[in-house]
Amino acid sequence: MTKIKVKINAPAPSLETIHQFQDFEGFLQQYRKYYSTAGIRDMLYNDRKKLVYIVIIILFLMLLLFVEDIAKNESKDGSKAPVEQTK
């Protein structure tokens, strides 16, 4: 089991350290990148490999759905006897 060290009455960080991590513009830029539609679009277009995988998966799923529907229709059509129309 790991031992956890807890510092009681730990000293506060210096003002320089605090100001170093106060980057509101950088925070907003990352937020826009990950949570806006334009940012998500940019991430997908910049990472071509991920975009290609997503497209291939979507095409494969569509193919499975349509082949299953076509197979059902062919089995229904092939099992029925021809029907004559009379007036």
N, CA, C and O atoms as a GROMACS GRO file, in nm:
protein
  348
    1MET      N    1   0.084  -0.117   0.000
    1MET     CA    2   0.000   0.000   0.000
    1MET      C    3   0.089   0.124   0.000
    1MET      O    4   0.193   0.125   0.066
    2THR      N    5   0.050   0.226  -0.073
    2THR     CA    6   0.133   0.346  -0.082
    2THR      C    7   0.111   0.434   0.040
    2THR      O    8   0.003   0.440   0.097
    3LYS      N    9   0.217   0.501   0.075
    3LYS     CA   10   0.210   0.594   0.188
    3LYS      C   11   0.182   0.734   0.134
    3LYS      O   12   0.244   0.778   0.037
    4ILE      N   13   0.090   0.800   0.196
    4ILE     CA   14   0.054   0.936   0.154
    4ILE      C   15   0.111   1.033   0.256
    4ILE      O   16   0.088   1.019   0.376
    5LYS      N   17   0.184   1.131   0.207
    5LYS     CA   18   0.240   1.231   0.296
    5LYS      C   19   0.148   1.353   0.296
    5LYS      O   20   0.114   1.408   0.191
    6VAL      N   21   0.108   1.393   0.412
    6VAL     CA   22   0.022   1.509   0.429
    6VAL      C   23   0.101   1.616   0.502
    6VAL      O   24   0.154   1.593   0.611
    7LYS      N   25   0.107   1.734   0.441
    7LYS     CA   26   0.178   1.844   0.504
    7LYS      C   27   0.076   1.930   0.578
    7LYS      O   28  -0.012   1.991   0.518
    8ILE      N   29   0.091   1.934   0.707
    8ILE     CA   30   0.006   2.020   0.788
    8ILE      C   31   0.078   2.153   0.804
    8ILE      O   32   0.198   2.158   0.832
    9ASN      N   33   0.003   2.260   0.786
    9ASN     CA   34   0.058   2.396   0.791
    9ASN      C   35   0.166   2.416   0.685
    9ASN      O   36   0.274   2.468   0.714
   10ALA      N   37   0.137   2.375   0.562
   10ALA     CA   38   0.232   2.390   0.452
   10ALA      C   39   0.244   2.538   0.417
   10ALA      O   40   0.146   2.612   0.425
   11PRO      N   41   0.363   2.582   0.378
   11PRO     CA   42   0.379   2.724   0.344
   11PRO      C   43   0.304   2.758   0.214
   11PRO      O   44   0.297   2.676   0.123
   12ALA      N   45   0.251   2.879   0.208
   12ALA     CA   46   0.178   2.924   0.089
   12ALA      C   47   0.279   2.951  -0.023
   12ALA      O   48   0.392   2.992   0.005
   13PRO      N   49   0.240   2.929  -0.149
   13PRO     CA   50   0.333   2.957  -0.259
   13PRO      C   51   0.357   3.107  -0.272
   13PRO      O   52   0.276   3.188  -0.228
   14SER      N   53   0.470   3.141  -0.332
   14SER     CA   54   0.505   3.282  -0.346
   14SER      C   55   0.415   3.348  -0.451
   14SER      O   56   0.348   3.279  -0.528
   15LEU      N   57   0.412   3.480  -0.453
   15LEU     CA   58   0.329   3.553  -0.549
   15LEU      C   59   0.376   3.530  -0.692
   15LEU      O   60   0.294   3.528  -0.784
   16GLU      N   61   0.505   3.511  -0.712
   16GLU     CA   62   0.556   3.483  -0.847
   16GLU      C   63   0.500   3.351  -0.900
   16GLU      O   64   0.461   3.342  -1.016
   17THR      N   65   0.495   3.251  -0.814
   17THR     CA   66   0.440   3.121  -0.854
   17THR      C   67   0.292   3.133  -0.885
   17THR      O   68   0.243   3.073  -0.981
   18ILE      N   69   0.220   3.209  -0.804
   18ILE     CA   70   0.077   3.228  -0.828
   18ILE      C   71   0.053   3.300  -0.959
   18ILE      O   72  -0.033   3.258  -1.037
   19HIS      N   73   0.126   3.406  -0.986
   19HIS     CA   74   0.109   3.483  -1.110
   19HIS      C   75   0.152   3.404  -1.233
   19HIS      O   76   0.102   3.427  -1.343
   20GLN      N   77   0.243   3.311  -1.215
   20GLN     CA   78   0.288   3.228  -1.326
   20GLN      C   79   0.175   3.141  -1.378
   20GLN      O   80   0.168   3.115  -1.499
   21PHE      N   81   0.087   3.095  -1.292
   21PHE     CA   82  -0.021   3.007  -1.333
   21PHE      C   83  -0.152   3.081  -1.360
   21PHE      O   84  -0.250   3.018  -1.398
   22GLN      N   85  -0.156   3.211  -1.343
   22GLN     CA   86  -0.277   3.289  -1.371
   22GLN      C   87  -0.271   3.335  -1.517
   22GLN      O   88  -0.227   3.447  -1.546
   23ASP      N   89  -0.315   3.250  -1.607
   23ASP     CA   90  -0.316   3.280  -1.749
   23ASP      C   91  -0.459   3.263  -1.801
   23ASP      O   92  -0.494   3.157  -1.853
   24PHE      N   93  -0.540   3.367  -1.786
   24PHE     CA   94  -0.680   3.359  -1.824
   24PHE      C   95  -0.697   3.347  -1.975
   24PHE      O   96  -0.787   3.276  -2.021
   25GLU      N   97  -0.614   3.416  -2.052
   25GLU     CA   98  -0.624   3.408  -2.198
   25GLU      C   99  -0.592   3.267  -2.248
   25GLU      O  100  -0.658   3.216  -2.339
   26GLY      N  101  -0.492   3.205  -2.189
   26GLY     CA  102  -0.460   3.067  -2.227
   26GLY      C  103  -0.572   2.970  -2.191
   26GLY      O  104  -0.600   2.876  -2.265
   27PHE      N  105  -0.635   2.995  -2.074
   27PHE     CA  106  -0.747   2.912  -2.032
   27PHE      C  107  -0.863   2.926  -2.130
   27PHE      O  108  -0.924   2.827  -2.169
   28LEU      N  109  -0.896   3.050  -2.169
   28LEU     CA  110  -1.004   3.072  -2.265
   28LEU      C  111  -0.973   3.011  -2.401
   28LEU      O  112  -1.062   2.958  -2.467
   29GLN      N  113  -0.850   3.018  -2.442
   29GLN     CA  114  -0.811   2.961  -2.571
   29GLN      C  115  -0.830   2.809  -2.570
   29GLN      O  116  -0.880   2.752  -2.666
   30GLN      N  117  -0.790   2.744  -2.462
   30GLN     CA  118  -0.809   2.598  -2.452
   30GLN      C  119  -0.958   2.564  -2.443
   30GLN      O  120  -1.001   2.464  -2.500
   31TYR      N  121  -1.036   2.646  -2.373
   31TYR     CA  122  -1.179   2.621  -2.362
   31TYR      C  123  -1.245   2.630  -2.499
   31TYR      O  124  -1.326   2.545  -2.535
   32ARG      N  125  -1.211   2.733  -2.574
   32ARG     CA  126  -1.268   2.749  -2.709
   32ARG      C  127  -1.225   2.634  -2.800
   32ARG      O  128  -1.301   2.591  -2.887
   33LYS      N  129  -1.104   2.586  -2.782
   33LYS     CA  130  -1.053   2.478  -2.865
   33LYS      C  131  -1.129   2.349  -2.843
   33LYS      O  132  -1.160   2.277  -2.938
   34TYR      N  133  -1.160   2.318  -2.717
   34TYR     CA  134  -1.221   2.189  -2.687
   34TYR      C  135  -1.373   2.191  -2.681
   34TYR      O  136  -1.435   2.085  -2.692
   35TYR      N  137  -1.435   2.308  -2.664
   35TYR     CA  138  -1.579   2.309  -2.640
   35TYR      C  139  -1.660   2.391  -2.740
   35TYR      O  140  -1.781   2.401  -2.724
   36SER      N  141  -1.599   2.448  -2.840
   36SER     CA  142  -1.676   2.517  -2.943
   36SER      C  143  -1.675   2.431  -3.070
   36SER      O  144  -1.584   2.350  -3.090
   37THR      N  145  -1.775   2.450  -3.155
   37THR     CA  146  -1.782   2.369  -3.276
   37THR      C  147  -1.666   2.398  -3.370
   37THR      O  148  -1.616   2.308  -3.437
   38ALA      N  149  -1.624   2.523  -3.376
   38ALA     CA  150  -1.510   2.556  -3.462
   38ALA      C  151  -1.383   2.490  -3.411
   38ALA      O  152  -1.301   2.443  -3.491
   39GLY      N  153  -1.365   2.485  -3.280
   39GLY     CA  154  -1.246   2.422  -3.223
   39GLY      C  155  -1.245   2.272  -3.246
   39GLY      O  156  -1.141   2.214  -3.276
   40ILE      N  157  -1.361   2.210  -3.231
   40ILE     CA  158  -1.370   2.065  -3.255
   40ILE      C  159  -1.343   2.035  -3.402
   40ILE      O  160  -1.274   1.939  -3.434
   41ARG      N  161  -1.398   2.118  -3.490
   41ARG     CA  162  -1.375   2.100  -3.634
   41ARG      C  163  -1.227   2.114  -3.666
   41ARG      O  164  -1.173   2.035  -3.743
   42ASP      N  165  -1.161   2.214  -3.606
   42ASP     CA  166  -1.017   2.232  -3.630
   42ASP      C  167  -0.938   2.112  -3.581
   42ASP      O  168  -0.843   2.070  -3.647
   43MET      N  169  -0.975   2.057  -3.465
   43MET     CA  170  -0.902   1.941  -3.414
   43MET      C  171  -0.917   1.822  -3.508
   43MET      O  172  -0.820   1.750  -3.531
   44LEU      N  173  -1.038   1.800  -3.563
   44LEU     CA  174  -1.057   1.687  -3.653
   44LEU      C  175  -0.984   1.708  -3.785
   44LEU      O  176  -0.925   1.613  -3.838
   45TYR      N  177  -0.986   1.829  -3.837
   45TYR     CA  178  -0.919   1.854  -3.965
   45TYR      C  179  -0.768   1.849  -3.950
   45TYR      O  180  -0.698   1.808  -4.043
   46ASN      N  181  -0.716   1.890  -3.836
   46ASN     CA  182  -0.571   1.886  -3.816
   46ASN      C  183  -0.521   1.745  -3.791
   46ASN      O  184  -0.407   1.713  -3.825
   47ASP      N  185  -0.603   1.661  -3.734
   47ASP     CA  186  -0.565   1.523  -3.708
   47ASP      C  187  -0.634   1.435  -3.813
   47ASP      O  188  -0.740   1.377  -3.787
   48ARG      N  189  -0.574   1.425  -3.929
   48ARG     CA  190  -0.634   1.353  -4.042
   48ARG      C  191  -0.657   1.206  -4.013
   48ARG      O  192  -0.754   1.147  -4.059
   49LYS      N  193  -0.567   1.146  -3.937
   49LYS     CA  194  -0.578   1.003  -3.909
   49LYS      C  195  -0.707   0.973  -3.832
   49LYS      O  196  -0.778   0.877  -3.863
   50LYS      N  197  -0.736   1.054  -3.732
   50LYS     CA  198  -0.858   1.035  -3.653
   50LYS      C  199  -0.982   1.057  -3.740
   50LYS      O  200  -1.080   0.984  -3.727
   51LEU      N  201  -0.978   1.157  -3.827
   51LEU     CA  202  -1.090   1.187  -3.915
   51LEU      C  203  -1.116   1.071  -4.011
   51LEU      O  204  -1.231   1.035  -4.036
   52VAL      N  205  -1.010   1.012  -4.064
   52VAL     CA  206  -1.025   0.899  -4.157
   52VAL      C  207  -1.084   0.779  -4.084
   52VAL      O  208  -1.170   0.711  -4.140
   53TYR      N  209  -1.041   0.752  -3.961
   53TYR     CA  210  -1.099   0.642  -3.883
   53TYR      C  211  -1.247   0.662  -3.859
   53TYR      O  212  -1.325   0.568  -3.872
   54ILE      N  213  -1.287   0.784  -3.825
   54ILE     CA  214  -1.429   0.812  -3.800
   54ILE      C  215  -1.511   0.790  -3.927
   54ILE      O  216  -1.618   0.731  -3.921
   55VAL      N  217  -1.462   0.837  -4.040
   55VAL     CA  218  -1.533   0.820  -4.167
   55VAL      C  219  -1.545   0.672  -4.203
   55VAL      O  220  -1.651   0.628  -4.247
   56ILE      N  221  -1.438   0.596  -4.186
   56ILE     CA  222  -1.440   0.454  -4.218
   56ILE      C  223  -1.540   0.380  -4.129
   56ILE      O  224  -1.614   0.294  -4.177
   57ILE      N  225  -1.544   0.412  -4.002
   57ILE     CA  226  -1.638   0.348  -3.910
   57ILE      C  227  -1.782   0.380  -3.949
   57ILE      O  228  -1.868   0.292  -3.947
   58ILE      N  229  -1.809   0.505  -3.984
   58ILE     CA  230  -1.945   0.544  -4.024
   58ILE      C  231  -1.985   0.472  -4.152
   58ILE      O  232  -2.098   0.423  -4.162
   59LEU      N  233  -1.896   0.466  -4.249
   59LEU     CA  234  -1.927   0.395  -4.374
   59LEU      C  235  -1.951   0.246  -4.350
   59LEU      O  236  -2.041   0.186  -4.409
   60PHE      N  237  -1.872   0.186  -4.263
   60PHE     CA  238  -1.888   0.044  -4.231
   60PHE      C  239  -2.024   0.018  -4.165
   60PHE      O  240  -2.092  -0.079  -4.199
   61LEU      N  241  -2.062   0.104  -4.072
   61LEU     CA  242  -2.193   0.088  -4.006
   61LEU      C  243  -2.308   0.106  -4.104
   61LEU      O  244  -2.407   0.032  -4.098
   62MET      N  245  -2.296   0.202  -4.194
   62MET     CA  246  -2.401   0.221  -4.295
   62MET      C  247  -2.409   0.100  -4.387
   62MET      O  248  -2.519   0.058  -4.424
   63LEU      N  249  -2.295   0.046  -4.424
   63LEU     CA  250  -2.292  -0.072  -4.509
   63LEU      C  251  -2.360  -0.190  -4.441
   63LEU      O  252  -2.437  -0.262  -4.504
   64LEU      N  253  -2.332  -0.210  -4.313
   64LEU     CA  254  -2.397  -0.318  -4.239
   64LEU      C  255  -2.548  -0.301  -4.235
   64LEU      O  256  -2.622  -0.398  -4.251
   65LEU      N  257  -2.594  -0.180  -4.215
   65LEU     CA  258  -2.738  -0.156  -4.208
   65LEU      C  259  -2.806  -0.182  -4.342
   65LEU      O  260  -2.910  -0.247  -4.347
   66PHE      N  261  -2.747  -0.132  -4.451
   66PHE     CA  262  -2.809  -0.148  -4.581
   66PHE      C  263  -2.802  -0.291  -4.632
   66PHE      O  264  -2.897  -0.338  -4.695
   67VAL      N  265  -2.694  -0.362  -4.608
   67VAL     CA  266  -2.682  -0.501  -4.652
   67VAL      C  267  -2.784  -0.586  -4.578
   67VAL      O  268  -2.843  -0.677  -4.637
   68GLU      N  269  -2.805  -0.559  -4.452
   68GLU     CA  270  -2.903  -0.634  -4.375
   68GLU      C  271  -3.044  -0.610  -4.430
   68GLU      O  272  -3.123  -0.704  -4.441
   69ASP      N  273  -3.077  -0.486  -4.465
   69ASP     CA  274  -3.208  -0.456  -4.522
   69ASP      C  275  -3.226  -0.522  -4.658
   69ASP      O  276  -3.333  -0.574  -4.688
   70ILE      N  277  -3.123  -0.520  -4.741
   70ILE     CA  278  -3.132  -0.580  -4.873
   70ILE      C  279  -3.148  -0.732  -4.861
   70ILE      O  280  -3.226  -0.792  -4.935
   71ALA      N  281  -3.076  -0.793  -4.768
   71ALA     CA  282  -3.088  -0.938  -4.749
   71ALA      C  283  -3.227  -0.976  -4.702
   71ALA      O  284  -3.280  -1.079  -4.743
   72LYS      N  285  -3.287  -0.896  -4.617
   72LYS     CA  286  -3.423  -0.924  -4.571
   72LYS      C  287  -3.522  -0.913  -4.685
   72LYS      O  288  -3.612  -0.996  -4.698
   73ASN      N  289  -3.507  -0.811  -4.769
   73ASN     CA  290  -3.599  -0.792  -4.882
   73ASN      C  291  -3.586  -0.905  -4.984
   73ASN      O  292  -3.686  -0.951  -5.038
   74GLU      N  293  -3.463  -0.951  -5.011
   74GLU     CA  294  -3.444  -1.059  -5.106
   74GLU      C  295  -3.502  -1.189  -5.053
   74GLU      O  296  -3.559  -1.266  -5.130
   75SER      N  297  -3.490  -1.215  -4.925
   75SER     CA  298  -3.544  -1.340  -4.871
   75SER      C  299  -3.696  -1.336  -4.873
   75SER      O  300  -3.760  -1.439  -4.893
   76LYS      N  301  -3.755  -1.221  -4.851
   76LYS     CA  302  -3.900  -1.210  -4.859
   76LYS      C  303  -3.949  -1.228  -5.002
   76LYS      O  304  -4.049  -1.296  -5.025
   77ASP      N  305  -3.880  -1.168  -5.098
   77ASP     CA  306  -3.921  -1.178  -5.238
   77ASP      C  307  -3.901  -1.319  -5.293
   77ASP      O  308  -3.983  -1.367  -5.371
   78GLY      N  309  -3.795  -1.384  -5.254
   78GLY     CA  310  -3.764  -1.518  -5.307
   78GLY      C  311  -3.854  -1.626  -5.251
   78GLY      O  312  -3.875  -1.727  -5.318
   79SER      N  313  -3.907  -1.610  -5.133
   79SER     CA  314  -3.986  -1.715  -5.070
   79SER      C  315  -4.133  -1.711  -5.113
   79SER      O  316  -4.205  -1.809  -5.097
   80LYS      N  317  -4.178  -1.600  -5.166
   80LYS     CA  318  -4.319  -1.589  -5.206
   80LYS      C  319  -4.340  -1.649  -5.344
   80LYS      O  320  -4.253  -1.645  -5.431
   81ALA      N  321  -4.457  -1.704  -5.360
   81ALA     CA  322  -4.496  -1.758  -5.491
   81ALA      C  323  -4.543  -1.643  -5.579
   81ALA      O  324  -4.593  -1.543  -5.528
   82PRO      N  325  -4.527  -1.657  -5.710
   82PRO     CA  326  -4.574  -1.549  -5.798
   82PRO      C  327  -4.725  -1.530  -5.787
   82PRO      O  328  -4.800  -1.627  -5.775
   83VAL      N  329  -4.766  -1.406  -5.791
   83VAL     CA  330  -4.907  -1.373  -5.774
   83VAL      C  331  -4.962  -1.326  -5.907
   83VAL      O  332  -4.903  -1.241  -5.974
   84GLU      N  333  -5.078  -1.384  -5.947
   84GLU     CA  334  -5.142  -1.342  -6.071
   84GLU      C  335  -5.251  -1.240  -6.039
   84GLU      O  336  -5.324  -1.253  -5.941
   85GLN      N  337  -5.258  -1.139  -6.122
   85GLN     CA  338  -5.361  -1.038  -6.101
   85GLN      C  339  -5.480  -1.070  -6.191
   85GLN      O  340  -5.466  -1.094  -6.310
   86THR      N  341  -5.598  -1.070  -6.130
   86THR     CA  342  -5.721  -1.094  -6.206
   86THR      C  343  -5.814  -0.975  -6.189
   86THR      O  344  -5.815  -0.909  -6.085
   87LYS      N  345  -5.892  -0.951  -6.293
   87LYS     CA  346  -5.987  -0.839  -6.286
   87LYS      C  347  -6.127  -0.886  -6.278
   87LYS      O  348  -6.219  -0.804  -6.271
   0.00000   0.00000   0.00000
